[in-house]
Amino acid sequence: MELKFCNVGGAKERTGGVEVADSAFGRAFNPALVHQVVTAYLAGGRAGSKAQKTRAMVQGGNSKPWRQKGTGRARAGSTRSPIWVGGGRAFAAQPRDHSQKVNRKMYRAAMQSILSELVRQERLKVVDVLEIDAPKTRALAGKLRDMGLTGGLIVLDEIDEKLALAARNLRGVQLATAAGVSPADLVAHEAVVMTVAAIKRLEEKLA
């Protein structure tokens, strides 16, 4: 199949498009698989460092606060009980690993499904190259405006320092490399801009 070029203002007008594999950009959409892979990716990014103390971890409370009978108060064995102020926590949260297993075949299929759906919904903009003369936010904003965009994910073969400096102050704009772009990045943006080199790198990655 062929992806049509999206002409950028100030650049030489391009006709035609770039040939891509149907397996990577023409696959049927599988929402269940995409949801599973994106959820697993986001779960893998969780720190899992939440921690609370059980009654065994709280310092003190080794002695019985008062005798069992005769005081008129409820019996108590320790001041570190969960019902006491300053006591331990019942069912205390402990550090854990939230990562989920996703095999290579599932990951590739989900990425192919996402890219294919971006093409069908005309949310994927293909450019030959994306360059700016100076690291100016206004310059990059103008390039996006010429494509009819105010934000989105820009996928490059390699991130240029000028583009990185220009994009950091643009709201809703994210840069990523073809080798490092994630399924969560692709589904999080309304529009995705890719260079030809990035598309070819993704094809190799998903082959």
N, C-alpha and C positions, 0 to 999 in steps of 0.2 A: 504494500500500500504506500501512498505518497502523502506526506504532510506538507501543506502549503506554507510558504514563507509569510511571516508577518513583517511588512516593511516598517522600518524605524525611520523617523524623521531625520534628515541630515545624512542618511546613508544612501548608497547606491540602490536604486530600485531593483528588486529581485523578482523574477518570474519563476513559475514552476514550484518545485518543492524538493524535499529530500525523501529518498526511498527508505522505508523502514520495514522490518519484519512484521508480518501479521501476528506472529506468536507473541510479540512484545506489545504491539499497539493496536491489535485487532481482536483481542480476546473477549469472550463474553464476561459480563460483570458478575462477580460472585460476592454478594454483600455479606454473607455469613463468614466467609473466609477472610475478607478484608477487615471485618469487625474483630475477628479473633486475633489477627496478626497485629493490628493497630493497638488493641488492648494489651497484648503481650509486650509490645514495644514500650508503651507508656508505663506498664507495670515494672519493667526492667529498669526504668529510670528512677523509681522510688528509692529513697535512702533506706527505709526500713529500720531507722535508728530510734524509733519511739521506745521508751523504756520507763517503767514504773516499778516501785518497790513492793514486794509482797511483805507479809508480816514477818517472814523469816529474815528479810533484808534490812528491816528498820532497826536502828540501834536502840538499845534499852528494852525495858519491859520484861526483864528476866524474873522479877519477883512479883508475887501476887499483891495487888494494890491494897487490899484489906482482907480481913478474915472472911471465911465462907458464910458464917451465920452471925446473927446478932446485931448487925449494924443498921438494918432496915433498908439497906441499898441492895440493888441487884448484884448477884454474884459476878465476879470478874476474875479472870486469871492472868490478864496481861493488859498493860496500857497500850500495847502495840496492836491490839485487835482492830480490824477494819472499821468497827463502829465507833472507835475513839478518834477524837481530833489528834492528828499527828501519827495515827496508826498506819499500818500497811494498807495496801489496796487489794481488795478481793478481785480475782481474775486480772491481775496486773498485766499490762502490755509488755512484751519483751521484744528485743531486736529480732527481726526476721528477714528472710529473703523473699521478695515478692516476684521474682523473675519466673517466667513461664517458658516452657520449652516450645520452640517453633523450629521445625526442621527446614532444611534448605529448599526443598521442593515447595513447601507451603509458602515460604517467604517470596520465592520467585513468582509463584502463581498469583499471590496477592498484589505484588508490584505490577505485574503485567495487567491485572484486572483494573487497578487504579489508573494506570497510564491510558489504557484503552477507553475507560469511561471519561477521562479528561478530554480525549480526542473527540468522542461522540458528543459531549456537551459543549464543544468548542471553547474549552477553558485552557487548552494548551496552545501557547503562542510560540512559534518557531522562528528564530532569527539566525542569520548566518553567523554573525559575531555581535557582541554587545560591548562596546568600548566607549570611554569618555576621555576627553583631552586632559581634564584636570579633576582632582578629587573633590568635586563640588556637588553638594546635594541637589542644587538646582539643575545641574546637567543631567543627572540620572532621573530626576522627577520629570524633566522634559521628555526624555526618551520613553518613559512609561506612559506619559500623557499622549504621545504620538501613537502609541499602541492602544489607546483607549482605556488605560489602566491607571488606578491611583495607588495600587499596592499589589502584592503577590509574592510568590516564591520565584527567585531567579536561580536557575540551575546552570552551572558552568562546568567546563572540564577542569579548570583550575581557577581559583578565586584571584582576581586581580586586585592589587592593593588600592588602586584608585577607586574601583567599584566598592570595595569594602569600606573605605572611608566615607564615600558618598552615601552609602546605604544606611549607615548606622543611625542617622538622624531622621530617616524616613519612616513614619508610622505605617505599620502593616507590610513592610518590605523585609524579606529575609533572603540571605544568600546561602547557597549550598553547592557542594560539588556533586558531580554525577556518582562518584565513588562513595560518597557519604550521605546522600539524601535518604531520608527514611520514609516509610509509608505514612507515618503520622504527619510529617511535613507536607506531603503531597495532598492529603485530604483536608488539611487545616486551612488552605488558602483557596480563595475563590478563583484565582488565575495562576497559572504556572508558565513562566517564560524559560525556554531552553535554547541553548545554542546548538548548532549542528554537531559540534564536537562532543557536547554533553550527551546528545541523543545516541551517537555512535558508541560512546563509553557505556551507556546504560544497556544498549543492545548486547554488547559483549558481556556485561555483568549478568544479564538475565537469560543468556543463551542456554 
